[in-house]
Amino acid sequence: MPTLSGMRRRGYPAAAIRSFCRTVGITKTPSTSDVALLEHAVRQELNHTSSRRMAVMDPLEVELTNWPEDQVLEVEAINNPEDETAGTRKIPFGKRIFIEQEDFREEANKKFKRLKKGHEVRLRGAYVIKCDDCEKDADGTVTKLLCSVDLDTLGKNPEDRKVKGVIHWVSAAHAVKAKVRLFDRLFLLEKPEADKERAFTEFVNPDSLTEATALCEPSLSELPVGETCQFERIGYFCLDSKLSQPDALVFNRTVALRDSWAKNS
């Protein structure tokens, strides 16, 4: 049950709504359009217009063993690969970073293109790193990765081998903590009113709004309210116009990078 005010607060661009309206057209009889059509229009528009930023939702600490303790380097990252005029930005890079938990496995087959023990991966906008070892807690859960940096790979590929995987990251010392509000379908069924024996309220999705914490690159603290950006490899997000404060950021998920509802429902 989207409303225009709700869409605006979540960062839906007006151009995407107009595109959706042109797609569904006008009919003389009552009809229902799949919300996935609206979300598709939003993704198409934001893919071309939104800036890219990095944020980690489920952090795993990485210590770069051959990086100097106090050295911080500002690496350059592209703001939007779809728009050359969007320019670049600087991101701090230091000895300790965070990556997503799901981007590491101790062992995995060749289809896993992210970080594995004894293997390499590229950090977005930065270096190629290799996981040499990992630390675990008493339950055997991996709590920290010990990795080495190929210092000759900033902005270029190694000359003697191919590194296929690319993952996002944030500097542990510079990460900005933010609350993230994750919206999903309001109802568990496409047409909750169709069941005449039960009230439509019985089909409300209890997980239509969940909250999480993200560790963000510093530039996200400067994002204007109302501007939607892409958290790389995660989804599109905008600052909440009512809840967010400069010292306590609150992001609303505009839309995920792809529609996962069909396969999860």
Summary of the structure (lengths in Angstrom):
residues: 265
radius of gyration: 21.0
end to end distance: 18.0
largest distance: 68.6
contacts: 728
relative contact order: 0.18
helix: 21%
strand: 36%
